Amino acid sequence: MSHIKNTIADIAPDFVMSRMLNDYQERFYSKLWTRSRQLKKNNFKALQDLVAWKSKVRAAWDHIEVTALQAPDTFNHALPLGEQFEATVSLNLHALKAADIGVEVVFFRRISETQMEFISRHELEALPQNGGSTTATYHCAITLQTAGVFEFGFRMFPKHPMLAHRQDFNLVKWL
């Protein structure tokens, strides 16, 4: 019993209200306060720009097309542990720029016919876009750190430095 009491006395300071408030302040509130101040600068110029950007992305979203997707054939060939998973995705963005869109690969392990377990996700790097081209290419080279058979998929999402979080703009498309 004394061991339990000593353990509780040892860890209790980690679970006090002031620590929780400090965590919330550091992880959420101060970041949102900073963002709020940035959006209000220059008579809300950054906010107006963000709203205009969201309108432009929303109008173009359904017209984005995959022009090429190159990825390993893991359906027929397993990737050994420590080997690189390389993939390239090209999109016709029409009126958007490569920086407006993020692309990521998401790895899953199949548990059953209807259930999958999330393993990891990795954002692809946008390669430099040619002058007036509407095609953007994204690439990744990931060294696999986990053994096993995985399934993967690619998805794209809107990307802007003034979005506090990805859920601030509820668009995502699996490719």
C-alpha positions in Angstrom: 0.0 0.0 0.0 2.9 2.4 0.8 4.2 1.8 -2.7 0.9 2.9 -4.2 0.8 6.0 -2.0 4.4 6.9 -2.9 3.6 6.5 -6.6 0.6 8.7 -6.4 2.6 11.3 -4.4 5.2 11.1 -7.1 2.9 11.7 -10.1 0.2 13.9 -8.6 2.1 17.2 -9.5 1.9 16.2 -13.1 -1.9 16.1 -13.0 -2.8 19.4 -11.3 -5.1 22.0 -12.8 -2.3 24.6 -13.3 -0.3 22.2 -15.4 -3.4 21.5 -17.6 -4.1 25.3 -18.0 -0.4 25.9 -18.9 -0.6 23.1 -21.5 -3.8 24.6 -23.0 -2.3 28.1 -23.0 0.9 26.9 -24.7 -0.6 24.4 -27.2 -3.8 26.2 -28.2 -4.7 29.6 -26.8 -1.4 31.5 -27.4 -1.2 30.1 -31.0 -4.8 31.2 -31.7 -4.2 34.6 -30.1 -1.1 35.1 -32.3 -3.1 34.1 -35.4 -6.0 36.3 -34.5 -3.6 39.3 -34.2 -2.1 38.4 -37.6 -5.5 38.3 -39.3 -6.5 41.6 -37.8 -3.4 43.5 -39.0 -3.8 46.2 -41.7 -7.5 46.5 -41.3 -8.0 42.7 -41.7 -6.0 42.5 -44.9 -4.7 38.9 -44.2 -8.2 37.8 -43.3 -9.6 39.2 -46.6 -6.8 37.5 -48.5 -7.5 34.2 -46.8 -11.2 34.4 -47.6 -10.4 35.2 -51.2 -8.0 32.3 -51.4 -10.6 29.9 -49.9 -13.1 31.0 -52.5 -10.6 30.4 -55.3 -9.7 27.0 -54.0 -13.4 26.0 -53.5 -14.2 27.0 -57.1 -11.3 25.0 -58.5 -11.5 22.0 -56.2 -13.7 19.8 -58.3 -11.8 20.5 -61.5 -8.4 19.3 -60.2 -7.3 16.2 -62.1 -4.7 13.5 -61.5 -2.5 13.4 -64.7 0.0 10.9 -63.4 0.5 8.7 -60.3 3.6 6.5 -60.0 4.0 4.4 -56.9 5.3 0.9 -56.0 3.2 -2.1 -56.9 2.8 -3.4 -53.3 -0.2 -5.5 -54.4 2.2 -7.9 -56.2 5.5 -7.1 -54.5 6.3 -6.5 -50.9 8.6 -3.7 -49.9 11.4 -4.9 -47.6 12.1 -3.1 -44.3 14.5 -0.2 -44.8 13.8 0.1 -48.5 12.5 3.4 -49.9 8.9 3.9 -50.9 9.1 6.4 -53.8 6.0 8.0 -55.3 5.2 10.9 -57.7 1.8 12.5 -58.2 1.1 15.0 -60.9 -2.1 17.1 -60.8 -3.6 19.6 -63.3 -4.5 22.4 -60.8 -6.0 24.7 -63.5 -6.2 28.1 -61.7 -4.3 27.0 -58.5 -0.6 26.9 -57.7 1.3 23.9 -56.3 1.6 25.8 -52.9 -2.2 25.9 -52.6 -2.5 22.1 -52.5 -0.8 19.5 -50.2 -0.6 15.9 -51.2 0.2 13.1 -48.7 0.5 9.3 -48.7 -1.3 7.5 -45.9 -0.2 3.9 -44.9 -2.7 1.4 -43.4 -2.5 -2.2 -42.2 -5.6 -4.3 -43.0 -7.0 -5.9 -39.9 -10.1 -7.5 -41.6 -12.1 -7.1 -44.8 -13.8 -4.0 -43.3 -11.3 -2.7 -40.8 -7.9 -0.9 -41.3 -5.4 0.4 -38.8 -3.7 3.7 -39.5 0.2 3.4 -39.6 1.5 6.8 -40.7 1.2 9.6 -43.2 3.8 11.6 -45.1 3.4 14.8 -47.0 4.9 14.8 -50.5 7.2 17.7 -51.5 5.9 20.0 -54.3 8.5 20.2 -57.1 9.1 23.5 -58.8 6.3 24.3 -61.2 7.2 25.4 -64.8 6.3 29.0 -65.6 2.7 29.1 -66.9 2.1 25.4 -66.4 -1.1 24.3 -64.7 0.5 20.9 -63.8 2.1 20.5 -60.4 4.2 17.5 -59.4 4.6 16.2 -55.8 7.2 13.6 -54.8 8.2 11.5 -51.8 11.0 9.1 -50.9 10.2 7.5 -47.6 12.4 4.8 -45.9 10.0 2.3 -44.4 10.6 1.9 -40.6 7.9 -0.8 -40.0 7.8 -4.4 -41.2 4.7 -5.9 -42.6 2.2 -5.7 -45.5 0.7 -2.3 -45.9 -1.9 -0.6 -48.1 -1.6 3.0 -49.0 -3.5 5.8 -50.5 -2.9 9.4 -51.6 -5.0 12.3 -50.7 -4.9 16.0 -51.4 -5.9 18.9 -49.2 -5.9 22.8 -49.3 -2.7 24.3 -47.9 -2.2 27.8 -46.8 0.1 29.3 -44.1 -2.8 31.2 -42.5 -4.9 28.1 -41.9 -4.6 27.3 -38.2 -5.4 23.7 -38.8 -6.3 21.5 -41.8 -9.9 21.2 -40.5 -10.3 25.0 -40.9 -11.1 24.2 -44.5 -13.1 21.0 -44.9 -11.9 19.8 -48.3 -10.0 16.6 -48.9 -9.9 14.3 -51.9 -8.6 10.8 -52.1 -6.7 10.2 -55.3 
